């Protein structure tokens, strides 16, 4: 019963976080229009691999490194630059009309691998993702560890399952609408998603800069 309690609480907490808008949502929607319903699970796969690595590291006591404002600050700057590059590419594609639903190939394996990588990168480059795991996440791990490694395992499964359920639903909904979406609408979606991600890049860079200034002071 204790293990199921850990699983359910991790699922509910993770689900509330998964539903918050962010760059990972933009990547999932963009990927689902190009690659179909698999975009959600593949993006979450990359996200989940990163979270598993963090859980393993934090279980062995490296919390202080990730909660360091200097480390989080540099992650924010790098993350902002990465997101800006991604958003610029999406905006450019929408304006130049270089993307088309007719030219997409859902079976493109290179694109599938890119979604896994994108899922990991948009998470790894978010400073608040790291700080969340260094605070709330670390405390959840500590509590789960009272039941041993099996408790930590149940926590991870519950947490990542919430992401899987939400983003799979998002990618399925958008992929089902592929036949109903014209290229004009599709390009507008790509353009707006690009602007959305650019906004997050500015936010990340500003946050990272503030953290670095705080660390210097």
N, C-alpha and C positions, 0 to 999 in steps of 0.2 A: 504493500500500500504506500509506503514511503517513496519508493521509486516511481510509482505512478503519479504521486503528488508532485515530485520533481519534474516529471515529464509534462504534466498538464500545466503547471505554473510557467514553465519555460516556453511552452507553446503559446499561451495567452499573452505573456509579456512580449515574446518575439513577434506575434501577429500584430499587436498594436504598433510596434515599430516598423514592421514590414509595410504597413498601409500608409505610412508617412511618405509624401512625395520627395523625390530626390533624383540624383543622376542615374541611379540604377533603374528607376522606372522608365526614364527616357531611353536607356539602352535596351530595355526589354521591349518597349513598344516599337522602337525602330527595328529591332531584330525580328519581332513577330510579323511585321509587315513584309519583311524580306525572306525570312526563313520558316515561317509558320509557327505552330503552337510549341515547338521544341525550344524556342528562344527563351521562354521563361525558365524551364528546368535547367538549361545549359548555363544561363546567366547565374542562377542560384548555385549551380555546381561550382563555378569559380569562386563565388562569394563564400560558399560553405567550406571549400578547401582552405581559404584564408582564415576563416573562423576556427577551423579545426587546428591549424597551426598555432594560432594565438592561444587557444585553450591549452594546448600541450605546453607551450612556452610559459604561460602564466601559472600553470599547475606546478611548474618547477621554479616559481618564485622570481620572475623577471618583471614584476609589476612596475617597479620604480623606473625602469628604463622607458617604458611606454607612456608613463604619466609625466615624464619630463617635458616641460613646456618648450624647450629648445627642439627636442625630437619631434613633438607634435607640430611645432611651428614650421619646420622644414618640410614635413609631410604635407602641411597645408599649402605651402608655396609650390611644391612639386605637383600636388594634386590639382591646384588651380591651373597651372600651366598645361597639364595633361587634358583637363576638361575643356579649357579654352581651345586647344588644338582640335579636340573632338567636335565641339560645337561649331567651330569655324568650318570644318569640313562638311558638316550637315547643312549649314546655312548656304555655303557655296554650291552644294549639290542641288538644293532647292531652287536657288536663284538661276543657276545655269541650266536647269531642267535636265541634268545629267543622270537622274534616277527615274526608273519606270518600273511599275509592277509587272509589266509584260516581260521584262528582261531578267527578273529574279529567277534564281534556281535554288529551290529549297534543298536540293541534295548536295549543295556545295560544301564539301568537308572542311575546306579552309575557313569558310565563314562560320561553321560550327565551332571550330577551335577558337576563332576570334571572339565569339560570344563568351566562352568560358574565361578567356583571358580578360575580356572587358569586365566581366562580373567581379573578377579578383581586383583589377586595377581601380575601378571606381569606388571600391570599398577601401582598399589599401591607401588610397590617396585622400581619403576623407579624414581630417584630423579628429573630428568628433566621434567617428567610428572607433578609432584607437582609444580615445579618452573614455568613451562609454565602456569599452571592454576593460580598461584599466581601473574603472570605478565600479559601476553597477555590475558589469560582467564578472569582474574579479570576485565581488561579494557573492554572486550567484554560484560561481565555481567553488568558493570556500564552503558555502552551505551544502552544496551537492556532494562535496568531498567528504562530508561527515558520514556518508554512506559508502565511502570508498570510491575507487575508480569507476565502478559500475554506476554510481550516482552521477558522476561527471558525464559518463556516456549517455545516460538517460536525459540529462540536461541538454547536451549537444543535439541529440536526435529531436527532442521537442522543439528546440530553438530553430533549427534549420528547417524543420517540417513546416513551420509557420511561413517562412519565406517561400518554400516550395509551393504551398497551397495558393498563396496570394499571387505570386508572379506567374504561376501556371495558368491561373484563372484569367489574368490580364492578357497573357500572350494568346491564349485560346480565343478569347473574345475578339481581339484585334485580327487574328488570322482568319477567323470565320467571316469577318467583314471584308476580306480581300476582294471578293468578287463584286462587292457593292461600292468599293472605293475607286474613284477614277484617278488617273495619274495626276490631274490637277490638285485634287484633294490630298492625295498622297504627298505631293511635293510641299503643299502647305503644312502638312503635319510634320514633315522632316524639318522644314524651315522653323516652325514654332518650337519644336523640340530642341533645335540647335540654339535658339535664343534662350530657352529654358536652361540648357546646360551651360551656356555662357554666363548666365546670371549666377549659377552656382559656382562657377570658376572664380568670379569676382569675389563672391562671398568667402570661398576657401582661401584665396590669396590674402584677403583682408584679415581673416581670422588668424591665418598663419603668421602674418606680419605682426599682429598685435601680441601673439604669444611670444614671438622672438623678442619684441621690445620689452615685454614683461620679464622675460628671462634675463635680459641685459640689466634692467633696473634692479 
